[in-house]
Amino acid sequence: MKSSNQIELTAGIFLALAIAALVFLALQATDRGVVSSGGYQISATFTNIGGLKPKASVSMGGVTIGTVERIELDPQTFEARVYMTISDAYSDLPEDTSASILTAGILGDQYVGLEPGGSPVPLQDGDQVLLTNSAMVLEQMISKYLLGGDSQE
């Protein structure tokens, strides 16, 4: 009887370790690389942000340099304005930097990807990124393909 209890205890410990490992992996898969407090705020306007959410990462060259703070709808243009906080360590981003909404990972998390321009003038706190590329919506791509593809833009 004692060996039966020992087998149950071993199985219970193994199960607890497996659950802990799964929780750890889930947290690592959804890690957004949150930037510490501090930094400067910039904004960008997009016609479609897809599933972008506040606290999503802002990356450049695969390196997380900031986070999305909030998203608002512009009442005049009916476009989404995304406010981002960029770490002070990246205070020399050129003013002609472009922003795109991209998809990362298996789970399809969306984030803002920045591409530096060539201007010698850096972005300042409160500036707006003027060159933007909206999110690609899978449903729109499929309907374009099914309905004959060529759109005139």
ZITA-V169935 format. One record per pair of residues at least 4 apart in sequence whose C-alpha atoms are under 6 Angstrom apart, sorted by the first residue. I is the first residue (numbers start at 1). J is the second residue. D is the distance in whole Angstrom. If there is no record, write none. Layout:
i-><I;I>
j-><J;J>
d-><D;D>
This chain:
i-><27;32;35;39;39;39;40;40;40;41;41;41;41;42;42;42;42;42;43;43;43;43;44;44;44;44;45;45;46;46;46;47;48;48;49;49;50;52;54;54;54;55;55;55;56;56;56;57;57;57;58;58;58;58;58;58;58;59;59;59;59;60;60;65;65;66;66;66;67;67;68;68;69;69;70;71;71;72;72;73;73;73;74;74;92;93;93;94;94;94;94;94;95;95;95;96;97;97;97;98;98;98;98;99;99;99;100;100;100;100;101;101;101;101;102;102;103;103;103;104;104;143;144;145>
j-><31;57;66;86;87;88;85;86;125;84;85;125;126;83;84;126;127;128;82;83;84;128;81;82;128;129;80;81;79;80;134;79;134;135;134;135;135;110;68;69;70;67;68;69;67;68;111;66;67;111;64;65;66;67;111;112;113;63;64;65;113;113;114;86;87;85;86;87;84;85;83;84;83;84;83;81;82;80;81;78;79;80;78;79;122;122;123;117;119;121;122;123;121;122;123;117;115;116;117;114;115;131;132;113;114;132;112;113;132;133;111;112;134;135;110;111;108;109;110;108;109;147;149;149>
d-><6;6;6;5;4;4;5;5;5;6;4;5;5;6;5;5;5;6;5;4;6;5;6;5;5;5;6;4;6;5;5;5;5;6;6;5;5;5;5;5;5;5;5;6;6;5;5;6;4;5;6;6;5;5;6;5;6;5;4;5;5;6;5;6;6;5;4;6;6;6;6;4;6;5;5;6;5;6;5;6;6;5;5;5;5;5;6;6;5;6;4;6;6;5;5;5;6;4;5;6;5;5;6;6;5;5;6;5;6;5;6;5;6;5;6;5;6;6;4;6;5;6;5;5>
